[in-house]
Amino acid sequence: MASHSLIRYDKKRLGNAPGIVGVDEAGRGCFAGPVVAGAVWVQRKFYEVSTPVRRAGFINDSKQLSQETREEVFALIEHWERSGNLIFSAGTASVREIDTLNILGASRLAMQRAVAGVLEKFNAAAPEGTPCPFATAGADDAPLFDKGISFPPMLVDGRPLVPFAWRHEAIVKGDATSLAIALASIVAKVTRDRLMCDFDKEFPQYNFSEHKGYGTPTHIAAIRAHGITPLHRMKFLRNLAANSPQQIAGLEDLFPPESAAPPQSEFSFL
């Protein structure tokens, strides 16, 4: 399990701020299903009380945890929200939005919706007229303080989000660096996995509960045998369509012309 290095990193960033906001996504490289983002505002008191910090000592990037452990941590996140130690939310961008905006734009949209969900929960509990706790986007010299109260730093996994509604700092491999981002990655991953398991009931021949929409051999075989569903990302399947020995139902028109932009998928089917 992970050491307490993620917690120590956040504590160094905390300063006088009322906590740290972590943001991450899941499902960016999938053939099917939405992209899902998680946002977690870890309150300052979380880092100052020994019990939650001690229990968080085994938390890591969601990709490094088993499905069972992710579910256990998600239950802890729900418990910590009920006890006032954090606020979390998930946001999604649909397959149609992925095909329209491309995966980068859709991931940014899902992250924006996740952060907005955290803000909505905060506003529901805060006294009327409480100012927004997150620094809004704008010039680099946008204020970091409002009436003497500092905003929580917003840490996002990966590259900077441009444009984005809130000021943030992008951290490459942030889910293995910051506890707040690691928690956000677990919110995103568990939420998306549950969605894909629900889709498995609707399309049982694709085994979505097994591969969660990623381009595994099992998933590729199912696409070739049964065609595509409304859950499949059309632009991600160009390589598969171009290199299949037979036509795939629903992908007949996806052979890209020579002048087309390269496919978004990172996979090759040569």
C-alpha positions as CSV (number, residue, x, y, z in Angstrom):
1,M,0.0,0.0,0.0
2,A,1.0,3.6,-0.4
3,S,3.0,5.4,2.2
4,H,1.9,8.6,3.8
5,S,3.8,10.6,1.1
6,L,0.5,11.7,-0.6
7,I,-0.7,13.1,2.7
8,R,2.6,14.8,3.4
9,Y,2.5,16.4,-0.1
10,D,-1.0,17.9,0.6
11,K,0.0,19.1,4.0
12,K,2.9,21.0,2.4
13,R,0.5,22.7,0.0
14,L,-2.1,23.4,2.6
15,G,-0.7,26.6,4.2
16,N,-3.6,28.6,5.6
17,A,-6.1,27.3,3.1
18,P,-9.4,25.6,4.1
19,G,-8.4,22.3,2.5
20,I,-7.4,21.1,-0.9
21,V,-9.5,20.2,-3.9
22,G,-8.4,17.2,-6.1
23,V,-9.7,16.5,-9.6
24,D,-9.2,13.5,-11.8
25,E,-11.0,11.5,-14.5
26,A,-11.5,7.8,-15.5
27,G,-12.3,6.2,-18.8
28,R,-10.4,8.5,-21.1
29,G,-8.9,5.7,-23.2
30,C,-11.9,3.5,-23.5
31,F,-13.7,2.3,-26.6
32,A,-17.1,2.6,-25.0
33,G,-19.0,4.5,-22.2
34,P,-18.8,8.0,-20.8
35,V,-15.7,9.7,-19.4
36,V,-16.2,10.3,-15.6
37,A,-14.5,12.8,-13.4
38,G,-14.2,13.0,-9.6
39,A,-13.7,16.1,-7.5
40,V,-13.0,15.9,-3.8
41,W,-12.6,18.9,-1.5
42,V,-10.6,17.6,1.5
43,Q,-11.3,19.9,4.4
44,R,-8.5,21.3,6.4
45,K,-9.6,19.5,9.6
46,F,-9.1,16.1,7.8
47,Y,-5.3,16.7,7.7
48,E,-5.3,17.9,11.4
49,V,-7.1,15.0,13.0
50,S,-5.2,11.8,13.4
51,T,-8.0,9.3,12.8
52,P,-8.8,10.1,9.1
53,V,-5.2,10.7,8.3
54,R,-4.2,7.3,9.8
55,R,-7.0,5.5,7.9
56,A,-6.0,7.2,4.7
57,G,-2.4,5.9,4.9
58,F,-3.1,3.0,2.5
59,I,-4.9,5.1,-0.2
60,N,-3.2,5.4,-3.5
61,D,-3.9,6.1,-7.2
62,S,-7.0,4.1,-8.1
63,K,-5.1,2.2,-10.8
64,Q,-2.9,0.7,-8.1
65,L,-5.8,-0.6,-6.0
66,S,-7.9,-3.7,-6.5
67,Q,-11.6,-3.2,-7.3
68,E,-12.5,-4.4,-3.8
69,T,-10.1,-1.9,-2.2
70,R,-11.5,0.9,-4.3
71,E,-15.0,0.1,-3.1
72,E,-13.8,0.1,0.5
73,V,-12.1,3.5,0.0
74,F,-15.3,4.9,-1.7
75,A,-17.3,3.8,1.4
76,L,-14.7,5.6,3.5
77,I,-15.1,8.7,1.3
78,E,-18.9,8.6,1.9
79,H,-18.3,8.3,5.6
80,W,-15.8,11.2,5.7
81,E,-18.3,13.4,3.8
82,R,-21.0,12.6,6.4
83,S,-18.6,13.5,9.2
84,G,-17.7,16.8,7.5
85,N,-14.1,15.9,6.6
86,L,-14.6,16.3,2.8
87,I,-17.1,17.0,0.0
88,F,-17.1,15.0,-3.2
89,S,-18.9,14.7,-6.5
90,A,-18.7,13.0,-9.8
91,G,-19.3,14.5,-13.2
92,T,-19.8,12.7,-16.6
93,A,-19.5,13.5,-20.3
94,S,-21.5,11.3,-22.6
95,V,-20.4,9.4,-25.6
96,R,-22.1,11.9,-27.8
97,E,-20.1,14.7,-26.1
98,I,-16.9,12.8,-26.5
99,D,-17.5,12.4,-30.3
100,T,-18.5,16.0,-30.6
101,L,-15.9,17.7,-28.4
102,N,-13.1,15.1,-28.7
103,I,-11.9,13.3,-25.6
104,L,-9.9,16.2,-24.2
105,G,-12.8,18.6,-24.4
106,A,-15.2,16.0,-22.9
107,S,-12.8,15.2,-20.1
108,R,-12.6,18.9,-19.2
109,L,-16.4,19.1,-19.3
110,A,-16.7,16.1,-16.9
111,M,-14.2,17.7,-14.6
112,Q,-16.0,21.0,-14.6
113,R,-19.3,19.2,-13.8
114,A,-17.6,17.3,-10.9
115,V,-16.2,20.6,-9.4
116,A,-19.6,22.2,-9.9
117,G,-21.2,19.3,-8.0
118,V,-18.9,19.9,-5.0
119,L,-19.8,23.6,-5.1
120,E,-23.5,22.8,-5.2
121,K,-23.1,20.6,-2.1
122,F,-21.2,23.3,-0.3
123,N,-23.8,26.0,-1.2
124,A,-26.6,23.7,0.0
125,A,-25.1,23.6,3.4
126,A,-23.5,27.0,3.7
127,P,-25.4,30.1,4.9
128,E,-27.0,32.2,2.1
129,G,-24.7,34.7,0.6
130,T,-21.5,32.7,1.3
131,P,-19.0,33.5,-1.5
132,C,-17.7,30.9,-3.8
133,P,-14.9,29.0,-2.1
134,F,-12.9,28.4,-5.3
135,A,-10.8,31.0,-7.2
136,T,-12.5,31.6,-10.5
137,A,-10.6,31.4,-13.8
138,G,-9.1,34.5,-15.4
139,A,-5.7,36.2,-15.5
140,D,-2.8,34.7,-13.8
141,D,-3.1,37.4,-11.2
142,A,-6.7,36.4,-10.3
143,P,-7.1,36.9,-6.5
144,L,-6.3,34.0,-4.3
145,F,-8.1,35.6,-1.4
146,D,-11.6,36.8,-0.8
147,K,-12.3,39.1,2.2
148,G,-9.1,37.7,3.9
149,I,-10.1,34.0,3.5
150,S,-7.9,32.0,1.2
151,F,-9.3,29.6,-1.4
152,P,-8.4,25.9,-1.3
153,P,-5.8,25.0,-3.9
154,M,-7.3,23.1,-6.7
155,L,-5.0,20.3,-8.0
156,V,-5.8,18.5,-11.3
157,D,-4.2,15.3,-12.5
158,G,-2.5,15.7,-15.9
159,R,-2.1,18.8,-18.0
160,P,-3.7,22.3,-17.4
161,L,-7.4,22.6,-18.4
162,V,-7.9,25.4,-20.9
163,P,-10.4,26.9,-20.6
164,F,-11.7,26.0,-17.1
165,A,-14.0,27.8,-14.8
166,W,-11.7,27.7,-11.8
167,R,-8.1,28.5,-11.2
168,H,-6.1,25.3,-10.7
169,E,-2.7,23.7,-10.9
170,A,-2.0,20.7,-13.1
171,I,0.2,17.9,-11.8
172,V,1.4,15.1,-14.0
173,K,0.8,11.8,-12.2
174,G,-1.0,13.7,-9.6
175,D,-3.0,10.7,-8.6
176,A,0.2,9.2,-7.3
177,T,1.3,12.5,-5.7
178,S,-1.6,14.1,-3.9
179,L,-4.1,12.5,-1.5
180,A,-6.9,14.8,-2.7
181,I,-6.3,13.8,-6.4
182,A,-6.0,10.1,-5.4
183,L,-9.4,10.3,-3.7
184,A,-10.8,12.0,-6.8
185,S,-9.4,9.3,-9.0
186,I,-11.2,6.7,-6.8
187,V,-14.5,8.6,-7.0
188,A,-14.2,8.7,-10.8
189,K,-13.1,5.1,-11.2
190,V,-15.7,3.6,-8.9
191,T,-18.5,5.7,-10.3
192,R,-17.6,4.8,-13.9
193,D,-17.2,1.1,-13.1
194,R,-20.6,1.0,-11.6
195,L,-22.1,2.7,-14.6
196,M,-20.4,0.2,-16.9
197,C,-21.8,-2.7,-14.8
198,D,-25.3,-1.2,-15.3
199,F,-24.7,-1.1,-19.0
200,D,-23.6,-4.7,-18.9
201,K,-27.2,-5.6,-18.0
202,E,-28.5,-3.8,-21.1
203,F,-25.8,-5.2,-23.4
204,P,-24.8,-8.5,-21.9
205,Q,-23.0,-9.8,-25.0
206,Y,-20.3,-7.2,-24.6
207,N,-19.2,-8.1,-21.1
208,F,-18.9,-4.4,-20.0
209,S,-18.7,-5.5,-16.4
210,E,-15.5,-7.3,-17.2
211,H,-13.5,-4.8,-19.2
212,K,-15.4,-1.5,-18.4
213,G,-15.3,-0.5,-22.1
214,Y,-11.6,-0.7,-22.6
215,G,-10.2,-2.2,-25.8
216,T,-9.4,-5.7,-24.5
217,P,-9.4,-8.7,-26.8
218,T,-12.7,-9.8,-25.3
219,H,-14.3,-6.5,-26.1
220,I,-12.8,-6.3,-29.6
221,A,-14.1,-9.8,-30.4
222,A,-17.6,-8.8,-29.2
223,I,-17.6,-5.7,-31.4
224,R,-16.6,-7.8,-34.4
225,A,-19.3,-10.3,-33.7
226,H,-22.2,-8.0,-32.7
227,G,-21.3,-4.6,-34.1
228,I,-21.5,-1.4,-32.0
229,T,-23.9,0.0,-29.5
230,P,-24.9,3.6,-28.7
231,L,-22.2,3.4,-26.0
232,H,-19.3,3.0,-28.4
233,R,-17.1,6.0,-29.3
234,M,-17.2,6.2,-33.0
235,K,-13.9,8.1,-33.5
236,F,-12.1,5.7,-31.2
237,L,-12.9,2.7,-33.5
238,R,-11.4,3.9,-36.8
239,N,-8.3,1.7,-36.5
240,L,-10.4,-1.3,-35.6
241,A,-12.7,-0.7,-38.6
242,A,-9.8,-0.2,-41.0
243,N,-7.9,-3.3,-39.9
244,S,-10.8,-5.8,-39.5
245,P,-11.0,-8.5,-42.1
246,Q,-14.7,-8.0,-42.4
247,Q,-17.0,-5.1,-42.1
248,I,-18.3,-4.3,-38.6
249,A,-21.9,-3.5,-38.2
250,G,-22.2,0.3,-37.6
251,L,-18.6,1.1,-38.6
252,E,-19.0,0.8,-42.4
253,D,-18.4,4.6,-42.9
254,L,-15.5,5.0,-40.5
255,F,-12.6,4.3,-42.9
256,P,-10.8,7.7,-42.5
257,P,-9.7,9.5,-45.7
258,E,-6.0,10.1,-46.1
259,S,-6.4,13.7,-45.1
260,A,-8.3,12.9,-41.9
261,A,-6.7,13.7,-38.6
262,P,-5.2,10.6,-36.9
263,P,-7.6,8.5,-34.8
264,Q,-7.8,9.4,-31.1
265,S,-7.2,5.8,-30.0
266,E,-3.8,5.0,-28.7
267,F,-4.3,1.4,-29.8
268,S,-3.1,-0.3,-33.0
269,F,-4.8,-3.3,-34.6
270,L,-2.2,-4.1,-37.3
